[in-house]
Amino acid sequence: MARLVVVSNRVSVPSGDGAKRAGGLEVALRPTLQRNGGVWLGWSGKIAEADQMTTRSLTYKNVEYVVTDLTNDDFQEYYNGFANRVLWPILHYRLDLAEFARRDLSGYFRVNDHFAGELEKVVLEDDLIWVHDYHMIPLAAALRRRGHGNRVGFFLHTSLPPPEILTSLPNHEQLIPLLLEYDVVGFQTEGDAGNFVRYLLSECNAPEMRVFEVAGRQITLRVNGKQTLIGSFPVGIEPRSFGRLARRNVRSPLVKELVASLGDRR
């Protein structure tokens, strides 16, 4: 059975007592990884000098966590620069907050190439690779350049604006079409998926691009012989876990105090 290999910007590595930070992406992915086993690769959260960068691994509850350091230039250009000051604002319709520097775009591609190099050391030929969020758009292309033919999927955890806004992204034609290197590209809503298809049809000018199949909320595009499934796959929660959490918390002094303060109000 193929392993699941998850790639994301940050990886919440378990501490000695197994405690974890409950980030949104982690809450969504952790149960699947622990149930089926696999690998989770990403940034360690640590800054190191170029000659002192390390990549480390830890196995906990059926999951191998692989984390790699970044240099300060990597952090400033890839993460603090292009990802957070350009992509995040534009993907959230906030063009007024975007601050673009060509150096940051170069750093963004460089760090994605670094992640691909580290992934190459652990990935097996039949692994299923699942890449997450706007930090990692070029990762599949970097893997393909290295000759990897694995099935690779991408999921965007933010919204995706319409082409009229997306084209305000500097060098959008260099970045956004790289999503077609993935076998599956997933979005939270049908509107986001539709915006992506509209962008491709209006901006890519690929003579061989064809809408191959439309099935429910999913569209298959074929470009120069490469096929990509595009669809909306909303992230859900585990109701039982949240139910247990709610029942436990309702007994806490803080919640009791809050309920009492409401009186008869709902």
C-alpha positions as CSV (number, residue, x, y, z in Angstrom):
1,M,0.0,0.0,0.0
2,A,1.3,3.4,-1.0
3,R,2.4,5.7,1.8
4,L,0.9,9.2,2.3
5,V,3.6,11.9,2.3
6,V,2.3,15.3,3.5
7,V,4.3,18.5,2.8
8,S,3.4,21.8,4.4
9,N,5.3,25.0,5.4
10,R,5.3,24.1,9.1
11,V,5.3,20.8,10.9
12,S,4.2,20.4,14.4
13,V,6.6,17.8,15.7
14,P,5.4,16.1,18.9
15,S,7.3,16.9,22.1
16,G,8.5,14.2,24.5
17,D,5.0,14.0,26.2
18,G,3.2,13.9,22.8
19,A,1.8,17.4,23.2
20,K,1.0,19.3,20.0
21,R,0.0,22.7,18.9
22,A,-3.5,22.5,17.5
23,G,-3.1,24.5,14.3
24,G,-5.9,24.4,11.7
25,L,-3.9,22.4,9.2
26,E,-2.7,20.0,11.8
27,V,-6.2,19.3,13.1
28,A,-7.3,18.5,9.6
29,L,-4.4,16.2,8.7
30,R,-3.2,14.5,11.9
31,P,-6.0,11.9,12.2
32,T,-5.5,10.7,8.6
33,L,-1.8,10.4,9.0
34,Q,-1.9,8.6,12.3
35,R,-4.6,6.2,11.0
36,N,-2.8,5.3,7.8
37,G,0.8,6.0,8.6
38,G,3.1,8.1,6.5
39,V,5.6,11.0,6.4
40,W,5.1,14.7,7.2
41,L,7.8,17.1,5.9
42,G,8.2,20.8,6.3
43,W,10.1,23.7,7.9
44,S,11.4,23.1,11.5
45,G,10.6,26.7,12.5
46,K,14.3,27.2,13.1
47,I,16.7,29.7,11.5
48,A,20.3,28.5,10.9
49,E,23.5,29.6,9.1
50,A,23.8,28.0,5.7
51,D,26.6,25.7,6.8
52,Q,24.7,24.7,9.9
53,M,21.3,23.8,8.4
54,T,20.1,20.3,9.3
55,T,17.2,18.0,8.5
56,R,15.9,15.8,11.3
57,S,13.3,13.1,11.6
58,L,11.2,11.7,14.4
59,T,8.7,8.9,14.4
60,Y,5.6,9.2,16.6
61,K,2.3,7.3,16.5
62,N,2.8,5.8,13.0
63,V,4.0,9.1,11.5
64,E,7.6,10.1,10.5
65,Y,8.1,13.8,10.9
66,V,10.9,15.2,8.8
67,V,11.8,18.9,9.4
68,T,14.5,21.1,7.8
69,D,16.0,24.4,8.8
70,L,16.0,27.6,6.8
71,T,18.5,30.4,6.6
72,N,17.6,33.9,7.6
73,D,17.5,34.9,3.9
74,D,15.2,32.0,3.2
75,F,12.9,33.1,6.0
76,Q,12.8,36.7,5.0
77,E,12.3,36.1,1.3
78,Y,10.2,33.0,1.1
79,Y,8.1,33.1,4.2
80,N,8.0,36.7,5.5
81,G,8.4,38.1,2.0
82,F,6.6,36.5,-0.9
83,A,4.3,34.1,1.0
84,N,3.1,36.6,3.6
85,R,3.5,40.0,2.0
86,V,2.4,39.1,-1.6
87,L,0.5,35.8,-1.8
88,W,-1.5,36.0,1.4
89,P,-2.9,39.6,0.8
90,I,-3.8,38.9,-2.9
91,L,-5.4,35.5,-2.2
92,H,-7.5,37.3,0.5
93,Y,-8.6,40.1,-1.9
94,R,-6.3,42.7,-0.1
95,L,-4.3,44.2,-3.0
96,D,-3.7,47.2,-0.8
97,L,-1.5,45.2,1.6
98,A,0.7,43.5,-1.0
99,E,4.4,44.4,-1.0
100,F,6.4,42.9,-3.9
101,A,10.1,42.5,-4.2
102,R,11.7,40.4,-7.1
103,R,14.2,39.1,-4.6
104,D,11.4,37.6,-2.5
105,L,10.0,35.7,-5.5
106,S,13.4,34.2,-6.2
107,G,13.7,33.2,-2.5
108,Y,10.2,31.6,-2.7
109,F,11.3,29.4,-5.7
110,R,14.6,28.6,-4.0
111,V,13.1,27.4,-0.8
112,N,10.5,25.3,-2.7
113,D,13.5,23.7,-4.6
114,H,15.1,23.0,-1.2
115,F,12.0,21.3,0.1
116,A,11.9,19.2,-3.1
117,G,15.5,18.2,-2.5
118,E,14.8,17.1,1.0
119,L,11.6,15.3,-0.1
120,E,13.6,13.4,-2.7
121,K,15.7,11.8,0.1
122,V,12.7,10.1,1.7
123,V,10.1,9.6,-1.0
124,L,9.5,6.2,-2.5
125,E,8.4,5.5,-6.0
126,D,4.8,4.7,-5.2
127,D,4.2,7.3,-2.4
128,L,1.2,9.5,-2.7
129,I,2.3,13.1,-2.0
130,W,-0.1,15.7,-0.7
131,V,1.1,19.3,-0.7
132,H,-0.6,22.1,1.3
133,D,-1.2,25.8,0.9
134,Y,0.2,28.8,-1.0
135,H,3.7,28.4,0.4
136,M,4.2,25.3,-1.8
137,I,2.7,26.1,-5.2
138,P,6.0,25.3,-7.2
139,L,6.8,22.1,-5.3
140,A,5.3,19.7,-7.9
141,A,7.2,21.3,-10.7
142,A,10.5,21.1,-8.7
143,L,9.8,17.3,-8.2
144,R,9.0,16.8,-11.9
145,R,12.3,18.4,-12.8
146,R,14.0,15.8,-10.7
147,G,12.3,13.0,-12.6
148,H,9.7,12.0,-10.0
149,G,6.4,10.7,-11.5
150,N,4.6,10.2,-8.2
151,R,0.9,11.1,-7.9
152,V,1.0,14.6,-6.3
153,G,-2.0,16.5,-5.0
154,F,-2.3,20.2,-3.9
155,F,-4.8,21.7,-1.5
156,L,-5.2,25.5,-1.0
157,H,-6.4,26.4,2.5
158,T,-7.3,30.0,1.6
159,S,-9.7,31.5,-1.0
160,L,-8.7,31.9,-4.6
161,P,-9.8,35.2,-6.1
162,P,-11.1,35.7,-9.7
163,P,-8.7,36.3,-12.6
164,E,-9.3,40.1,-12.4
165,I,-7.6,40.1,-9.0
166,L,-5.2,37.1,-9.4
167,T,-3.6,38.8,-12.4
168,S,-2.4,41.7,-10.1
169,L,0.1,39.2,-8.7
170,P,3.5,40.1,-10.1
171,N,4.7,37.3,-12.4
172,H,1.4,35.4,-12.0
173,E,2.0,33.8,-15.4
174,Q,5.2,32.3,-14.0
175,L,3.7,30.9,-10.8
176,I,0.0,30.0,-11.0
177,P,0.1,27.7,-14.1
178,L,2.6,25.6,-12.1
179,L,-0.4,24.2,-10.3
180,L,-1.0,22.1,-13.4
181,E,2.0,20.0,-12.5
182,Y,-0.1,18.5,-9.8
183,D,-2.5,15.6,-10.6
184,V,-5.2,17.0,-8.3
185,V,-5.7,20.6,-7.3
186,G,-8.2,21.1,-4.5
187,F,-10.0,24.2,-3.2
188,Q,-12.4,24.9,-0.3
189,T,-15.3,26.0,-2.5
190,E,-16.7,25.6,-6.0
191,G,-16.3,29.3,-6.5
192,D,-12.5,29.0,-5.8
193,A,-12.2,26.1,-8.2
194,G,-14.1,28.0,-10.8
195,N,-11.9,31.0,-10.4
196,F,-8.9,28.8,-11.1
197,V,-10.4,27.4,-14.2
198,R,-11.4,30.8,-15.5
199,Y,-7.8,32.0,-14.8
200,L,-6.3,29.2,-16.8
201,L,-8.6,29.6,-19.8
202,S,-8.2,33.3,-20.0
203,E,-4.5,33.8,-19.1
204,C,-2.5,30.7,-20.1
205,N,-3.2,30.8,-23.9
206,A,-2.3,27.1,-24.2
207,P,-3.5,25.8,-27.6
208,E,-3.7,22.3,-26.3
209,M,-5.7,23.1,-23.2
210,R,-9.0,21.2,-23.1
211,V,-11.8,20.8,-20.6
212,F,-11.8,17.0,-20.7
213,E,-14.5,16.1,-18.3
214,V,-17.0,17.8,-15.9
215,A,-18.4,15.6,-13.1
216,G,-20.3,17.3,-10.3
217,R,-17.9,19.7,-8.4
218,Q,-14.9,18.4,-10.3
219,I,-13.3,19.4,-13.6
220,T,-10.6,17.6,-15.5
221,L,-8.2,19.7,-17.7
222,R,-5.8,18.3,-20.2
223,V,-2.8,20.4,-21.2
224,N,-0.2,19.1,-23.6
225,G,-1.1,15.5,-22.7
226,K,-0.9,16.2,-18.9
227,Q,-4.2,15.8,-17.0
228,T,-5.2,17.6,-13.8
229,L,-8.3,17.1,-11.8
230,I,-9.6,20.4,-10.2
231,G,-12.3,20.3,-7.6
232,S,-13.7,21.6,-4.3
233,F,-13.0,19.4,-1.3
234,P,-14.1,21.4,1.9
235,V,-12.0,20.5,5.0
236,G,-14.2,18.9,7.7
237,I,-13.7,18.1,11.3
238,E,-14.0,14.9,13.4
239,P,-17.4,15.4,15.2
240,R,-16.7,12.8,17.9
241,S,-13.4,14.5,19.0
242,F,-15.0,18.0,19.0
243,G,-18.0,16.6,20.9
244,R,-15.7,15.1,23.6
245,L,-13.9,18.4,23.8
246,A,-17.1,20.4,24.2
247,R,-18.5,18.1,26.9
248,R,-15.2,18.3,28.9
249,N,-14.9,22.1,28.6
250,V,-18.5,22.7,29.7
251,R,-17.4,21.6,33.2
252,S,-14.5,24.0,33.4
253,P,-14.7,27.0,35.8
254,L,-14.2,29.5,33.0
255,V,-17.2,28.2,31.0
256,K,-19.4,28.0,34.1
257,E,-18.5,31.6,35.0
258,L,-19.3,32.7,31.5
259,V,-22.7,30.9,31.4
260,A,-23.6,32.3,34.9
261,S,-22.7,35.8,33.7
262,L,-25.3,35.6,30.9
263,G,-28.2,35.2,33.3
264,D,-31.4,34.5,31.3
265,R,-29.9,35.7,28.0
266,R,-29.0,33.3,25.3
